Amino acid sequence: MEPVDKIMARADALAVLGLDQSAGSDDIRDAWRHIAFHAHPDHTTSDCSSFARAKEAYDLLRREGLAGKGATPGKIRRPKVRKRVVDLDHTDIDACRILLNKALSHNPEGVAPSSDAQTVTDSDHVPDAVGFYGRHLTYFVSTPVCEGANRVALPTSFLAAARRMETEVLSFQSKDAGAGEVVVPETITARKFPGAKSVRIRFDADKQIRDEFWLAG
């Protein structure tokens, strides 16, 4: 059911109970109790269709989270956000490798295409998959971080309204080698990753680590 359909369904359900959209959870429960008592088949010999309609309306409002104690009037119950992991397409991975070969060495801003070809080394990284948790992105890189300067090429436009994949190269310094996580600064996230609220990059991340990511959600 689309959001607009849900809004209309809730409005109709409130109307069946004799309420408007400003009604709170206490109003909904009181209205249902009143109708249930006076229109219940055990209490009347007349047509019971009004009881059936009221029960259906109350059940809908309860499923939407509007009839519970402390529920806010008119508030939509949001679905729970779940984590998911998507393996990168080979075309995206190839684009990352090509950009690494063209990028200038270790630009602190992380983006600087050049016509001078360079050889991808152990300190150059490409992700295998990306994890989503709402607007939070986690890139999974199977190679370990090298001590010193590192570069990583990332597809950046997963959350953009127009799905035209863009790729950027980010550079960073590491004091240690091996597994680790890099948090992309908010200023770079805002400029280079449209729609993302935060971006993390996990290195030396195998399938088990990716599974643990979505299982934790």
Buried (B, 14 or more C-beta within 10 A) or exposed (E): EEEEEBBEBBBEBBEBBEBEEEBBBEBBBBBBEEBBEEBEEEEEEEEBEBBEBBBEBBEBBBEBBBBEEEBEBBEEEEEEEEBEBEBBEEEBBEBBBEBBBBBBEBBEEBBBEEEEEBEBEEBBBBBBBBBBBEEBBBBBBBBBBBEEEBBBBBBBBBBBEEEEBBBBBBBBEBEEBEBBEBEBEEEBBEBBBBEBBBBBBBBBBEEEBBEEBBEEE
